[in-house]
Every structure is written in C-alpha cells, then in structure tokens.
C-alpha cells in the first residue's frame, strides 16, 4: 500500500526529466561563431548548444541558439533583420502564412547593450525567446520554429560563415 502513492510521483518525474535537464542548464556548446555586422565588425558571439552534440541533425529539437552582444543594438534592428531573412529564405506561401506570428514574436525584441544575451530555445514543439534569462516570447509549432531558424540556417542566411561555423563545417 505504501508504494502506491509513489507510482504517480515516479511517473511525473519521468515525464519531467527532459525539460528538467534542459532547465538545469545541462546544455553542451557544440559550436560557436563570431557575429559580424556588415561582414566586418564583430558585434557578438553566437553558440549552438544541444543536450547531445553528436545528434545526426544539429537543428532538431532540443537546441539552444545564443547570441552574446558586445555593442548596443536597437530592438527594432533585430525585428527588421529577422523579417528580411525570413522573406529571403521562405517561399511566399509559407512566409505569408506565418508572417503575423513572426511579427508578434519579433515585437518582443528590445534594445540591448554590451554583455546582453538573446537566447532562442527550440523544444517541446515551441520556440522561446529570452533576454538575459528573462522569457520574452513563446510561439508553438515545429512549422514556426523550423521556419524561424532559417534566418541563420537557410539557403540565404544572415551570414554564410556564421551558419558554417555553428554547424561545425
């Protein structure tokens, strides 16, 4: 009889283990890259982290994409750049279908300064945006997350060298 109350507890702990591991910062940095503006000026550093860097597809969830900045950047610059690269990397039908969700997500970008960190975490069929560990936005759906990652990993990414470095090429 004493073991019966333990069963629901053990089941709930088993279900929480992947999310708890991610929340406990058990990420491993797989690859890093400088972030450059105008292909010349280093404005920050990007890292791609996973729970397992030996995964066959580095862009499959769960993953964490982190950008640590060394300079001030206005929040609207992130939103404008994101929409520009989403438009370049997605077919018109996909872009048009997701555009309202992109705009809502991008509206959460804020002005940042030296040392600030933007973090995107793709897990549990959702993409989350954080600034210095403060959650800013969450959008559900693998369709959204996969499309949004095209900013950095699409055919026409923000930076070819950043894409190659983050993918270990």
N, C-alpha and C positions, 0 to 999 in steps of 0.2 A: 504494500500500500504506500509506503514512503517513497518509492521510486516513481509512482505515477505523476506527481507534480513536477518531477524533473524532466519528464519527456517533453512537455511543451517548451520548457526553458531551453533544453538542448536543441530542439528543432529551431527555435527562434535564433539562437546563437549561430547555428549552422547557416541559416539564411542570411544573417548579417555579416558573415565573415568577409566576403569580397569587399563590400562597401566599407566595413570597419578597417580592413587592411589599407584601402585607399585613403581613408580619412586619417589613418595613423601615420601618414607620410612615408609609406613604405615604397615610394616610387624610386626607380633607378633611372638616372640620367643615361640615356642611350647615346645621344649625340648633341652637340652644341654648334652654334654658329654666331658670328658677329651679325648684328643687324645694321645695315647701312642705309643712309638716306642719299638719294641721288647717286647711288653706287660708289660714293666716295667717302662720305662722313660716317664714322661709326657712331651710332646713336644708342646702341644697346647690345644685349646678348640674348639669344634665343636658345632654349633647350627643349628637346623632345624626350619625355620620360614615359616609362611604362613600368608595370609590375614585373614584366619579363621582356628584356631586350632581345631575346632570341626568338621572339614571335615571328612567324612567317610573314605577316603583314604588319608593319610598324604603325599603320594608320587605323588598324582595327581597335575598337574599344577594349579595355580602358586605356586611355592615353592622356597625357598632360602636355600641353604646349605652353611654355612660359617665356615671357619677354620682360627682361630687366632693362630699364632705361637709364641712360647716363645724362640725359638732357631733358629740358622741358618740351612737352609736345601737347598741343591743344587737342581736346577730346574730339572736336569735330573733324580733325585731320584723320583720325582713325576711322570714323564713320564714312567719310568720303572715299578714303582709300579702299576700305572694305567693299563698298558698293561698286567701285571701279573694277576691282579684280574679280568680284563675283560676276559682273556683267561679261568680262573677258573670258571667264572660264566655264560658264554655264550656257547651255543652249537657251534660246529665247523663251521657250515654253517653260522650262524649269525655273529660269530667273523670274519670269513674270508671276509664276505660281507662288514662289517663295519670297518675293520682294517685300510684301508687308511684314512678314516675320523677320526678315533681315533688318528692315528699318526699325522695328520695335527693339530688336536685340542691340543694334548699333546705337540706339538712343541712350544707352547706359554708359557709353564711354565718357570719361571725364578727363579734364586737364591733368597732366601728370608732370612730375619733376624727377630730378636725379635720384635714383635709388628705388623708384616706384616699380612695381611688378604687376603686369597683367598676366593672368593665368586663365587658360581655357582648359576645361576638363571634359572629356567625352567619355561618358559611362552611363550605364543603365538607360540606353536609348535617349540620352539627352546631352546637350552641350551647355555647360555652365561657364559664365564669365565672372572672374574675381579680380579685384584690385586690392593688392596688399592683404590678401586673405579675407577680404570683405566680399560676400556674394553680391553681384550686381544684376545678373540676368540669368535666366534658365529657359531654354527652348527645347521642347521634346521632339523626338522623331529622328531616326537614323538618316532620313532624307535630308533634314535640315543640317545636321552635324556634318554629314559627308559633303554636302554642297559647300558649307561654310569653310571647311578645311581646304577647299580648292583655292582659297586666297593664297595659301603658301605652298600647296602641293599639286595644283592644277597644271594644265598644259602651258598656261601663261601666268606663272606665279609672280608674287611680289618681287622675288629675287631668285634667279636660277641657282646662284651659288648657295643661298640660304637653304633652298629646297634640297640640293645635293648634299650639303653638309648635314642637315637634320636627318636625312635618310641614310647617312653613312656611305655616300657614294663618292 
